[in-house]
Amino acid sequence: MENVPGRVSRAYVGFGANLGDPAAALRSAVAELGREAGFVSAVSPVYRSAPVGVTGQPPFLNAVAALDTALPPDRLHQSGPWRPSHRQDRLHQSGP
């Protein structure tokens, strides 16, 4: 698939959090996504899920945002709340 400069595409971005105030973390991530990467056209309801693998941790809150963006996939991946500076240190591969 070829990326045409300036062309707007729809991307779907998933978020999950379970430490601190996870609901606030999801709201902040969606807001930052809109500021840095394009127009957030829709956000799913928030779903609660049990941790997988490492069970001695709080449940996760998860959501998905629909994003209209002109960024190519590699630039989209480098921007936003999924950057390493926004992540908690992971103690386990499937952990928080």
C-alpha positions in Angstrom: 0.0 0.0 0.0 1.4 3.4 -1.0 1.1 6.5 1.2 0.1 9.6 -0.7 1.5 12.7 1.0 -1.3 14.8 2.6 -3.9 12.0 2.1 -6.1 11.4 5.2 -6.5 7.8 6.2 -8.5 6.2 9.0 -6.5 4.5 11.7 -7.7 2.6 14.8 -5.6 2.9 17.9 -6.0 0.7 21.0 -5.3 1.9 24.5 -5.0 0.1 27.8 -4.1 1.1 31.4 -4.3 -0.4 34.8 -2.0 1.6 37.1 -2.7 4.9 38.9 -5.9 6.4 37.5 -6.5 4.3 34.4 -9.6 6.2 33.3 -7.7 9.5 33.4 -4.8 7.9 31.5 -7.1 6.8 28.7 -8.7 10.2 28.5 -5.3 11.8 28.4 -4.0 9.4 25.7 -7.0 10.1 23.4 -6.7 13.9 23.9 -2.9 13.7 23.1 -3.6 11.5 20.0 -5.9 14.2 18.7 -3.4 17.0 19.4 -0.4 15.2 17.8 -1.7 12.9 15.1 -5.0 14.1 13.6 -8.7 14.2 14.3 -10.2 11.6 16.7 -13.6 10.9 15.0 -14.8 8.3 17.5 -13.9 6.6 20.8 -15.3 3.2 21.9 -16.8 2.6 25.3 -14.3 1.7 28.0 -14.1 -2.0 28.7 -12.6 -3.7 31.8 -10.5 -6.8 31.4 -8.7 -9.1 33.7 -4.9 -9.2 33.4 -3.4 -12.1 31.4 -0.3 -14.0 32.5 0.6 -11.9 35.6 -2.6 -12.0 37.6 -1.5 -10.1 40.8 -2.3 -6.7 39.3 -5.4 -4.5 38.9 -7.8 -5.1 36.0 -7.2 -3.1 32.8 -9.4 -0.4 31.2 -9.3 -0.6 27.4 -10.6 1.5 24.6 -10.1 2.1 20.9 -10.1 5.4 19.0 -10.8 6.1 15.4 -8.3 8.6 14.0 -8.3 10.5 10.8 -4.7 11.3 10.1 -2.4 12.4 7.3 0.6 10.8 9.0 2.1 7.7 7.4 2.1 4.6 9.6 5.8 4.9 10.7 5.3 8.6 11.8 2.0 7.7 13.5 3.8 5.0 15.5 6.5 7.5 16.5 4.1 10.1 17.8 1.6 10.0 20.6 0.9 8.4 23.9 2.4 5.0 23.0 5.9 6.4 22.8 8.3 4.9 25.4 8.3 8.1 27.4 4.6 7.6 28.2 4.8 3.9 29.2 5.3 2.5 32.6 8.4 0.4 33.1 7.3 -3.1 32.4 8.4 -5.7 35.0 6.9 -8.6 33.0 6.4 -9.2 29.3 2.6 -9.3 29.8 2.6 -7.1 32.8 1.8 -3.4 33.5 
